[in-house]
Amino acid sequence: MKKNQHIVPRKDRWAVKKEHGKKASRVFDDKIDAVFYGKDISEKDNGCVVIHDSNAKFQEVTCSPYERSWF
């Protein structure tokens, strides 16, 4: 099942959260580390990474190369 990961700001850090999740799976000091972690998880779950900017607005969406959006 497809599970999207969101990279969201949390105070002065960056959190990786499952879509519709309440808690972060991990929190990082640097945004790039959070993005790499989120991409790794999303590839395993055949999902996408939704990256937010520092104001929590959508910045970018990247999907696994194996994403099958027509399902």
N, C-alpha and C positions, 0 to 999 in steps of 0.2 A: 504494500500500500504506500502511496506517495505521502511523504511527510516533509513539509516545507519548514525551513529554519529561518528565523528572523534575527538579524544583527541589529540590536537596539542600544541606544545610549542609556547608561545607568550611572548617574552622578558623573564622576570623572573617568569612568571605565566603560567597557562595552560588553554587553551580555548576548549570549546565544540562547534563543528560546524556540521551542517548537511552536508552530502555528496554533493559536488559541491556548497555548500553555500559560500557566500562571507563574511558574518559577523558571528561572534560567537554568539551563543544563550546565553552563560554565560562564564565568566572568573573566575578562581579560583587561589588562592595562592598555593594550594597543588594539586599535580597530583591525589592523591587518591580521593579527593573530586570531581574532574572533572570526574574521571572514574565512581564513584557511580552515579553521576548525568546523565552521558551519558548512563549508563546501565538502569537506570530508564526510560529515554525517549525511548530507543530502545525497551524495553519490551512492552511499550504501543503501539509502532508503528510496532511491529513484525520485528524488524531489528537487526543489529549487531553494535557492538562498535569496531572501529578500533583505536587501541592505538598506538601512535607514541612515539619514544624516544626523548631525548632532542635535537637530530640532525634532527628531523622531519622524520626519517626513520621508516618504519613499525616495530612495536615491537610485537604486538599481536592482534588477532581478536577474539572476543567472541560474540556469538549470543544468542539471547533469546531462552529459551527452547521450545518456540512455533514456532521458525523459520521453515519455510517450503521451503527449498532450491530447491525442485523439482518442484515448480510452475513455 
